[in-house]
Structures are given as C-alpha cells and as structure tokens.
C-alpha cells in the first residue's frame, strides 16, 4: 500500500468538497481519518454534525486500537479528537482496510457494527490476564512491549478494575497472580 491514499465517499464530488477517507501509513501505525470538512463547509452537511452514537463508538474503537499499538511496542503518543467534521483512528497496518471500511459504513449507512467489530478485534484480553490464578505472559507471544512496561500497564488496569495484582518481571516475561 502506498504511504498516503485518499478514498472519496461522494463520487460526484471530488477534491475539497467531498467526504473522504484518508489513509496515511507511518512506520509503526496507520492513520485512518474520515474528513468531512469541505463537504460540511460547502453546505452538504445538513443538520447535526456526526451523530453522538458514531462519536462514542469511534472513541472506544480508537482507544482499543491505541492500546493495541502500545502493547505492540509503540512508545509514542497520539493527537486525536472527534469533531463534527473529523473522525481519526490509529491502527496497526493489518487493520487499515478494516478501519477504512468501518468509517465508510458508519458515515454512509449509519451502520456502526464494523466499528464495534474493529474495537472487539483490537481489545486487549484484560479479563483473561487479570482473572484469578497465576500465569506467565511471555514477550513476543502475549505482548511486544518491554516486560516492565507491560507490567505497569497491567497494574494500571488492575487498579481500575479493583483487582490486587501480585506479579514480577522475569526476564522477557511477566508472572502475574491477580486476586480479588
């Protein structure tokens, strides 16, 4: 895939006034953005901006994808927001096409199922990792980031869920023993 691709959602309008999906590939992730700016400014966007349900589902999908990128070892941050004219997702390269199709489906057909599917496929298995019992999670199999960073991530998530996490970093793996 080329570094930058633009898909127009309105075949009768091209350029600035068209709704479009921009797909930009970077080294560690792909930025997939729904851009309605020119379309909205030119008077085609009648009524409300992006529906609240769309914004909520897109925000959840975006956070699941970002957590997946961090788990895979990306250490950078992201600038994002959902306005009435833009929705932006950051995904691993393998999910770029699925993210573009999900945004297209949400924008043209108000079908949010593909966005929910994107969220589900990128959601980290915290329930499995933080269920009671001792387990060893191995770098390269369960996660790609540093073992100490992964342990920090697990501790933060355990705290949010009210779970006590006993664990240690052991070479390239993490041994955890969550308790309720």
N, C-alpha and C positions, 0 to 999 in steps of 0.2 A: 504494500500500500504506500502511495506517495506520502510525503510529510504533511501536506495540507490538502484536504478535499472539501468541497462545498457541494451539498445536495440541496437543490431548490425544491420546496414543497408546493409552490404555485407555478406550474409550467407556463401559464400565460403571462406571468410577470417574472422578469429576470433582473438581476442586479440589486440595487439598493432597496427597492420596494417589495421584494419577495421575502416570504418567510423562508428561512434556510437552516440547515443543519451544517455546522462547521465541525470538521473532524481534523484535529491537529495532533500529530504524533510527536512526542518528545522521547527522550532517552528512556525514562522509567515508566511513563504512563501515556495515555491518550486523553486529550481534552475533547469532549463531545458537547457541543453547545447548540441549543435552539436559539436562533436570533430572529426576533420579530420586530426589531427596532424600526426599520424603514417602512415595513408593512403597516405598523401601528401609526407611525407619524404621518403616513400618506393618507390616512383616513379609512383604511381597510379594517382595522381592529375596532369594530363597533362594540359598544358596551363595555363590560368589565375587562380587566386585564386577564392574565392567566388565572383559571379557577383555583380556589383555595385547596380543593382536594388534590389537584395536579401539583401544586406547590408542596403540599405536605408529603405526598408520596415521593416526589422528586428529591426532597430534602433527606428523607430516610434512605433512599437508594444511594444518594451521593455519599452520605456518611458511611454506609456499609462498604461502598467501593473504596473510599479513602482509607478506612480501617484495613481493608484487604491490601491496599498498596503499602501501608506502613508495616503490616505483618510480613509482606514480601521483601522488606528491607529498604524501602524508600524512606529517606530521612528528612526530606524537605516538607515545607508547608504548602498550603493551598489558599488562594484567594477566591472566594466564591460568594454568591448571593443569588437569590431568586427574586427577580423583579417582575413587573408586569410584561417585560419585553425580552427577558433572557432566562434561560434555564441552562445550567452548566453542570456536567458530570465529569469526574476524573476517574478513569477506569484503566485496568490492565489492558495491554494491547489485544489480548484474546477476546475481550468483551466490547471492543469498539463498535463492531457492527450491530451487536445486540442492543447496545445503548442508543445508537442512532435510530434503529427501528423502534425502540421503546418510546423515544421522544417524538418520532413521527406519528406513531399510533396515538399517543396522548394528545398531540396537537390537532391532528386531522380528524380523528374519530372519537375523541374523548374516551378512549379505551386505556385504562391505567393498569390493566393486567400485566402487560410486558414490563412496565416499570417495577411492579411488585415482584415479578419473576427475576428481574435483574438484582433487586435488593436481596431476595432469597438466595440466589446463587452466589452472592458475594458476602453474605452474612457469615461472621465467624462463629464457630461452634462453641460458644462460651458455655452453654448448658452442659455439653459433654465434658468440656475441660474442667468445669467447676462443680461437677456432680461429686457426691461423697465417694471417698476411696482414693487410694494412692495410684498415681500414674506417672509415667515418664513420657515427656513430649520431646521429640528429637528435632534438632535443627536440620533443615533440608527435607524433612518428611512432614512435620506438623507446622513449621514456620521457617522463614528465611532470615528474619532479622537477627540481631545479636541475642544470645540467650539472656543476658541481663536486661536488655530492653524488653524482651518478651515477658520476662518475669515481672517487670514493672507494669506492663500492660495488663497482665493477669491480676496483679494486686489491685490496680485501679478498678477493674471490672468487678472483682470480688467485693470490694468495698461498696460499690454501687448496689450490688445485689444482697448486701448484708451477710456475706459468707466470710468466714475466717479462713485465710489461706496460709497454710504452712507449706513451705517449699524451699528449694535451694537450686542454685545453678550448679550443674555438674558437667564440666567440660562443655561440650556442644549440645547439651540437653538440659531440660528443666524437670525436676522431680517435684510434683505438687501433691498435697494432701488436703483438699478442701474439707472443712467441717461446718455444719450449720450452727 
